[in-house]
Amino acid sequence: MAMGASWMQSKIGDFGSNTILKEHHLSLLFKCDGFDKASSRRIKWPFQISKNKMSKFCSSLCDPITSTLQKKNNEPLSMIDESTLIIIRHGESMWNEKNLFTGCVDVPLTRKGVEEAIEAGKRISTMPFDIVYTSALVRSQMTAMIALTQHCCQKVPIIIHNENEEAKIWSQIYSQDTKNESIPVVKAWQLNERMYGDLQGLNKQETAEIFGKEQVYKWRRTYEVRPPNGESLEMCLQRAVAFFKDNIEPQLMAGKHVMVVAHANSLRSIIMYLDNLTPQEVINLELSTGVPMLYIYKDGKFIRRGSPAGPNEAGVYAYTSNLAVYKEKYDKMLQVTPKRR
């Protein structure tokens, strides 16, 4: 826990100002509405709930789930024994559509890619999230932001800017209430797609006709072979997995629930680490665009659970006690509010 808290403080600066601030004046409204800080997680269920109360309740679903878990004797859990990791390859990009080598060229999603991001968001709409990581490329960030618009908690994803001191100061948030209604999104170039060097921007089919299918296959799919002036999968793995170990895994160890949105090769690299795959196994691993993959982190191990089909898939929530509690809260919320059309 101390490791995770220390990392958060050093890396994202307490998600805003380090200055001691006065309580936001809007907290008075929540107290008048029966939602002071001491009681916000102990909601009594009337037949009707006001819009303000429901917004507050939905937001509380996305708080670290372990902070609300209790033992049967109503004593708080003293240890965090599990957390969840969702990984998603970005939706279809405009160069995916054109069958071009994209690599580290920064291109946006297609209309289909946007739809894939929306669908991914629906599948994970009742999963708990404390922090989100993306690459530094826009297709990854678009996918994460669009997916989070579908989440039940209705929290606002906010990109953390730590490029320099000025960026940190200019992007500070001065309301604790607003921070509580936000999800930090951390960009990392280490999660970027594999750099394809001289192949970037070339059509894959035409490149195969020029250099031969066998040579292009080696550039694309072997573990150690580099495309001209580009990265091998092994090189991509070294930066992506090192970042995961140093930054993301400590969050999971601290009981935080994490989403990572990145690219085919950076995610292949991370999956190779999570699943203990061999180089031959990882080069044959296919990752579809916009499809979330669920892992459970428990007892220092990663357990792969496949892709959630949607918020009503009971089997997903039976994997851990945390997800079961989270779903129970969500189901109660649905019982007292009309379903979205």
N, C-alpha and C positions, 0 to 999 in steps of 0.2 A: 504494500500500500504506500509506504513512504517513497519507494522508488518511483511509482506512478505519479504521486503528487509532486515530487521534486521535478520530474520531467515536465509536467504540465506547466509548472511555474516558470521554469527556465525557457521553455520553448514557445509558449503562447501567451506568456505574460498575464496570467490570471484573466484571460479573455477580456481585457479592457484595461482601465486605469488601475495603477497600483496605489493611487491616492485613496485615503479613507474618506468616503463620501457619506453625506447624509442620506437617510432613507428617502426613497422616491415618494413624492407626495401622493402618487396614485395608490400607494399601499393603503392609504386611508379608505379609499373606495372599496378595496378588497375586504378590509376589516368591517366596514359597514355592511358588506354583502355576506358576511359570515365566513370569510376566507382569510383569516389572519395566518401568519406563517406557522403558528403552532398547530393549527388545525387543518391546513390545506390538504393533508393526506388522509384525514379521517372524516370522509364525507358521508353524511346521512342521506339516504336515498328517498327523496320525496317523489310524488307522482309526476311533478313537473320541475324542471331545472331551468333557471334563466340562462340566457345566452352567455352572460359573463361567467356564471358558475360553470357552464359546460366547457367553455374555452379554458378555464383554469383547470378543470378536471382532466381534459384531454392532454394539456401540457404536462400535468403531473405524471402521466403514463410514461413519458419519455425521460423522466428523472432516472438516475441509476437505479435499476430495479432492486439491486441488493440492499439499498438503503431503506426499502419499504418492506422487505421480507422479514417475517417474524417466525420464531419457533411456535410450537403448539401452546406453550405456556405464556405466549405473548411477549417473550423476551427477544430483543433484537439478535439477529445472527451475529456472532463475533468474528466469523471468518467468511470471506468470499470464496466459494469453491468452484465457481463456473462463470463463464461469460460467453458471449456470442460474437462471431466474426462473419460478416457478409462481404463477399468479394463479387464484383461485377465488372465484366469487360464493357467498355463504352458502347453505346448504340452505333449503328451504321454511320460511317462518316461519308463525306462527299467524295473522297478518294477511294473508299471501299467500294462505293457504287460504281466508280469508273475503273475498278480493278488496277489501281496504281499502287506502287510501293509508297507507303506514307511515312513510316518511321517517325522521325521527330519533326516533320513538317506539321505546322499547326493549322489544321482544317476543321471546320465545324461539322455537326451532324446533318444528315439528310432529314427529310420529313419522316421517312421510315425510322431513322435513328431516334427522332423525338418520340415517336409512337412506342418504340421499344423501351425507351427510358420511362415513359408513363406506365407501361405494363410492368416493368421491373419494380417501379414504385408501388404499384398495387399489390404485387406479390409479397412485399416486405412491409406493408403499411401498418402492421401491428407488431413489428419487431422492435425491440428497444434499441436506441442509439444514443451514445454519449458524445461521440466524436467521429468525424468523417475525414478520410484521407483521399486526395486525388493526385494525379500527376499535374505537371505544370502546363499541360496541353488542354486546349479549350474543349475538345470533344469529351474528354474525361470529366471536366468540370460541368459542362452542360448536362451530361448524363446524371451526375450526382444531384445537381440542383433540381432538375426536372423530376427525378425519382422522389425526392424529398417533399415535393409539393403534394404528393399523394398520401403522405403519412398522417395517421390519425391524430398525432399530437399537435399538428399545425404549428410547430415551432419553425422559426425562420433560420435557414442555413446561412451562416455568415463566414465569408472567406477571411482567414487570418492573414494579415500582412505584416511580416517580420523582415522584409527585405533590408530595411535600415531603420535607424531610430526615428526618422521623420515619418516613415510609413506607420510605425507603431503608434506614434503620438496622434497622427491624423485619423487613424481608424479606431481610436478608443471609444468605448461605450460607457456612458456615465450614469446609467440607470441599472441598478441591480435587478429590478423587475424585468427589464428588457433582456439582460443577460440570461435570466432564468428561462426566458421564452425563446432562446436561440440555441442553435447547434453549431459548434465551431467546425470549420472546414479548413484543413491544413493542406496546402499545396506542397508537392515535393518533386523536384526534377528527377530524383532517383527512381521514381515510379514511371517515368516516361517510357514510351515504346522504344524498342531496340532501334538504334541508329543504323539505317541501311546504307549510309555512305553514298556512293555514286549511283546507286539504284533508285534513290528517292525521286519520285515523280515519273518514273518509267512505267509503262504498261507491263504487267506481269506476263501476259501472253506473248507480246511482241519480244520481250526480253528473252523468253524461253526459245523463241524461234531464232533469235540471233546467237545466243550463247549455248543453246541446247538445253533440253529439259533436265538432264542429269546435273549439269553445272548449276542451274538455277535452284534445283532441289537442294543441292549441297549448301548453297548460300542461305536458303530459307529454313531448312529443317535439320541440318546437322548441328551438333552441340558446340564444336570447336572451330568450325570453318567460318571465316569472316567474309562478308561481301566486300568488294573493293572499297577501301577507306571507311569501312563501317564496323559495327560491333558483331561479334559472335553471340550466340545465346549464352555462352559461358560468361562473357563479359557483362552482359545485361544482368545475369543472375547475381554477379558479385555485388553490383550496386543496389539492386532491388532488395535482395535478401538481407544485405547489411543494414539497409534502412529499416526493414521490417523488424529485425532483431533489436536494433537500437532504439526504435521509436514506437512501433505499433505493439510489439509483444509486451513491453512493460505496461501498456494500457490494459491489455487483456489480463495480465497477471494481477493488476490492481482491481479487477472486477468491472472494468469499463466495457461497454458494448460498442463495437467498432464496425464501420463500413469502409471498404477500400474500393475505389473505382479507378481502374487503370486500363492496361492494354494487354493484347494477346500474349506478348513475350514477357513483359514484366510480371504478369500474373502467372504465366507458366512457371517462371522462376520461383515465385513464392509458393505455388502449389507443389513444386518439386521439393521444397523444404518442408512444407506442412505434411505431405504424404510420403516423404522419404522415397521419392521416385529415383530411378536410375536415369542417366543421360538418354538412354534409348527409349525409356518409357516416356520421358517428358517431351521428346521431339514428336511423338505420336499423339500428344494430348491436344484435343481440339476444344476451343472455347468459343461458344456462340456469342454474338453481340447481344448485349442487353439482358442476359440471363443471370440472375443472382444465384450464388452458391453459398450455402450455410455451413459453417464450422462451429463446433462447440469446443471451447477451451476449458479443460477440466483436469485437475491433478497434474498440471504441467504437460498435458498432451492435447493434440488437436484431433478432433473426431469429425470426419467429413459426413455431412447429412444430406447432401444433394441439393437440388433447387426447390425452394418452397413454391408450391402451386398457387397459394393465395391465402388470405387471412382466415378462411374457413377450413383450412386443412388441419384437422385436429391432430394428426400424427406428428406434425412438425412441433407442436407445442407440448407434446408428451416427451420430447427428448430430454428436457431438463425441468427441474422444479421452477427455475426462474421464468422460463417461457410460459409455463402453465399458469403461474400467478399473473403474469402480464396479460395473457389472453383472458383470464377470468375478469380482470378489471375492464378490459375492452368490451367483453360481452355484457357486463353490467351497464356500461355506458350506452351501448346500443339499445338496451331494454327501456331506457328512459328518454331516448331521443329518436325522432323519425329518421329513417335511412335516407341517405343521399340519393337523389334521382340522377 
